[in-house]
Amino acid sequence: MLCLRSRTESAWLARAIAATDEILVDHAHCERKAATQALSLLARFPERMDLVAPMLALAREELDHFELVVAILRERGVPLQPQAASGYQAQLFQLVRKSGDDKLIDLLLIAALIEARSCERFGLLSRNHPDESLRATYRSLLESEARHHATFVRLAESIQGRETTAARLAVLAEAEREILEGIPAMARLHA
């Protein structure tokens, strides 16, 4: 189901487990950014009434996840602090075409890729993290990440059709693979 062109290697999992608090801080930031991105789509494309209900629902759910991760950080005594960006999202967003439906399609499909990568990595953490409560948390997030991925792809298909969307998604998925291979190893969900 996920549109990824590469699988996360075991080195990422080892890095993530060794730097759990840093991964949690990054995770909180990712949830906040996902909510912001959903609302940003509504602001950038106000004429697209077909985006309103799914983006509002997604933003609410992402904010719920943000609140959940912030609570975990609080329990662990870890402050939510700024982090250096990995460059993953910035490089993906550089691929966005500049106008009209093409721009919207790219924004939707890049969001789908980000959700797909999160889903894959939450799956790894849900099966392998030594902390049972964190494994359970990541298990609980898997379904919504997969659903968000599907929502973004479905919206893109409703605008440009299944074949055109699949072709563009393949191009962006290959670029996502190359971006991940090119960024430095960090304790981030998307690095």
Secondary structure in CASP SS format (residue, H / E / C, confidence):
PFRMAT SS
TARGET T0000
AUTHOR 0000-0000-0000
METHOD secondary structure of the structure
MODEL  1
M C 1.00
L C 1.00
C C 1.00
L C 1.00
R C 1.00
S C 1.00
R C 1.00
T C 1.00
E C 1.00
S H 1.00
A H 1.00
W H 1.00
L H 1.00
A H 1.00
R H 1.00
A H 1.00
I H 1.00
A H 1.00
A C 1.00
T H 1.00
D H 1.00
E H 1.00
I H 1.00
L H 1.00
V H 1.00
D H 1.00
H H 1.00
A H 1.00
H H 1.00
C H 1.00
E H 1.00
R H 1.00
K H 1.00
A H 1.00
A H 1.00
T H 1.00
Q H 1.00
A H 1.00
L H 1.00
S H 1.00
L H 1.00
L H 1.00
A H 1.00
R H 1.00
F C 1.00
P C 1.00
E C 1.00
R C 1.00
M H 1.00
D H 1.00
L H 1.00
V H 1.00
A H 1.00
P H 1.00
M H 1.00
L H 1.00
A H 1.00
L H 1.00
A H 1.00
R H 1.00
E H 1.00
E H 1.00
L H 1.00
D H 1.00
H H 1.00
F H 1.00
E H 1.00
L H 1.00
V H 1.00
V H 1.00
A H 1.00
I H 1.00
L H 1.00
R H 1.00
E H 1.00
R H 1.00
G C 1.00
V C 1.00
P C 1.00
L C 1.00
Q C 1.00
P C 1.00
Q C 1.00
A C 1.00
A C 1.00
S C 1.00
G C 1.00
Y H 1.00
Q H 1.00
A H 1.00
Q H 1.00
L H 1.00
F H 1.00
Q C 1.00
L C 1.00
V C 1.00
R C 1.00
K C 1.00
S C 1.00
G H 1.00
D H 1.00
D H 1.00
K H 1.00
L H 1.00
I H 1.00
D H 1.00
L H 1.00
L H 1.00
L H 1.00
I H 1.00
A H 1.00
A H 1.00
L H 1.00
I H 1.00
E H 1.00
A H 1.00
R H 1.00
S H 1.00
C H 1.00
E H 1.00
R H 1.00
F H 1.00
G H 1.00
L H 1.00
L H 1.00
S H 1.00
R H 1.00
N H 1.00
H C 1.00
P C 1.00
D C 1.00
E H 1.00
S H 1.00
L H 1.00
R H 1.00
A H 1.00
T H 1.00
Y H 1.00
R H 1.00
S H 1.00
L H 1.00
L H 1.00
E H 1.00
S H 1.00
E H 1.00
A H 1.00
R H 1.00
H H 1.00
H H 1.00
A H 1.00
T H 1.00
F H 1.00
V H 1.00
R H 1.00
L H 1.00
A H 1.00
E H 1.00
S H 1.00
I H 1.00
Q H 1.00
G C 1.00
R H 1.00
E H 1.00
T H 1.00
T H 1.00
A H 1.00
A H 1.00
R H 1.00
L H 1.00
A H 1.00
V H 1.00
L H 1.00
A H 1.00
E H 1.00
A H 1.00
E H 1.00
R H 1.00
E H 1.00
I H 1.00
L H 1.00
E H 1.00
G H 1.00
I C 1.00
P C 1.00
A C 1.00
M C 1.00
A C 1.00
R C 1.00
L C 1.00
H C 1.00
A C 1.00
END
